[in-house]
Structure formats: structure tokens, C-alpha cells
Amino acid sequence: MKKSAFTQKVVVSLFFLSAAWCVAEDATNEVPAAPRPVVVEVFGYAAPDKDQPVAAVHREATEDALKNAVLQAHISLDVKVQTDGMRLKERQLRLRSEGSVEHSRVIEAGFMPNSDPPIYRVHMEVSVLPLSSVPATTPLPAQVALIITSTHGKPFQEALSASLQKSGIQVVEAENEPAALIAKVMLTGSTNQVVSELRWEMRRETLFSSTEPYEATVLRGEWLMPDGHPFSSLEMDKLAAMIAQDALHLWISPQGEL
């Protein structure tokens, strides 16, 4: 009897071990859930050139709407704020959005009434999927073309270019390197004689066509710079480091092989 009871215990134990192994194996082989699309309603706008066909204007407005859809659907935001007492001293804002348009539908399109000059508007419903996380095999270093909007003009661009190259970014002219990332940087004047505001944007996107889905990675940043010294080497190097991080992320993103 004792031997029979011991044998039963062994059989029961082996059964539960076998069941646990099967459950663990099923969990290991579990297929990850497919990414879910986000559906958004967006507007896109276009200002037509003289004698531009309506079909071309509609295309521009549609592209603008799809860009706005990607910005709304899959977005991450990082904000850092530094205060001095009750006064805002410094703020950094980083925005990242990545997505691929799965489906789109035009709800309404046409010229806006009473607009002067005429503005064409498209209202769309867009379904956006997150982009694949598999990086492209894009050679380094990253190439960036700068477009500067600033009253400081060329001196600011030269200082930023030097700092970017110290960060490992190759600064080029967009006309000579069509694959380069375009970094649009805007510097405003001092808002209160203490802080200057900087904004930048970089975007990597596929060409828009009827046979290829629109895909985009958009990175934006804002920085309220302390002490109103945008040309100091320390502040310029900090700005270049932030832009360089965005450039490297875009350069190796799935759109890097355009």
C-alpha cells in the first residue's frame, strides 16, 4: 500500500510538471498582439499658386492632412522645466511622432468661402499605425541641412553648424545632398530680456503616392534658453546635442533608406 501511494504521488507530480511545462511553452510561443491603428479626424490646407490645377492643390492639402494625422495619432512628449522662485527660467520640450497611414477617407474638400487669398481645405478621416521598430541600415554619419529663421542669420547658422559637427553630424547643403535631413531652426528675440526661444523640427517621410502608404517620423523641440545668450559656446553645444539626438534617431529610422 505504501509503495502504491508513493507511485500515485509521483504520477500526480509528473502530471502537474508536464502541465506547467506546456503552459510555459505556450506563453513563450505566444504571438505578440498586432499594433492597433488610431483613427483621427484632421484638416489639411493649401494655398494655390496662380493657374495651379485644382488636382495639384487637392494633393498638397491631402499631404498636409496626412502629416497632421501622424502628428496626432502616435505621439510622445517629454518636458523639462527649471524655475527660479516663481519665474520660469528654462524649459525644454521634445515631441516625437511616428506612424504609417493605413487608410484614409476624404470627408469634405474645397476652397474655403471668403478666403483671400484663396485657401483650399481638406477634411479627412485617417487610420494611422505605429511604425515598425526595426531600424534601417543607413550609413553614418547622419547628414543634416540647416534652414535658419533668425534675425542673427549667418553667424547663428555658422555657430550651430560647428557645434553639430563636433557632435558627429555632417552638415551639408540640401541641394547637393537630397537624402539629407532638413532641420528647420527658428530663433526668436528675447521675450523678457532673460530668455530666448528656440524651435526646431526634423521630418523623414516617404513620397506620397496612390500605391505607397504615407509614412513619417516627425521630431520637434522647443527650448527657452536662459540668460539670453544663444551664441555662448555652452548653450550652442547643448542645442546641437539635442538636435543631433533627433537627427540620429531619424537617420536610422525605418524611413532612412529613402
Sequence and secondary structure as in RCSB ss.txt:
>XXXX:A:sequence
MKKSAFTQKVVVSLFFLSAAWCVAEDATNEVPAAPRPVVVEVFGYAAPDKDQPVAAVHREATEDALKNAVLQAHI
SLDVKVQTDGMRLKERQLRLRSEGSVEHSRVIEAGFMPNSDPPIYRVHMEVSVLPLSSVPATTPLPAQVALIITS
THGKPFQEALSASLQKSGIQVVEAENEPAALIAKVMLTGSTNQVVSELRWEMRRETLFSSTEPYEATVLRGEWLM
PDGHPFSSLEMDKLAAMIAQDALHLWISPQGEL
>XXXX:A:secstr
 HHHHHHHHHHHHHHHHHHHHHHHHHHHT        EEEEEEEEE   TT  HHHHHHHHHHHHHHHHHHHHSE
EEEEEEEEETTEEEEEEEEEEEEEEEEEEEEEEEEE TT SS  EEEEEEEEEE          SS EEEEEEE 
TT HHHHHHHHHHHHHTT EE  TTT TTSEEEEEEEEEESSSS EEEEEEEEEE    SSS  EEEEEEEEEEE
GGG TTSHHHHHHHHHHHHHHHHHHHTSTTTT 
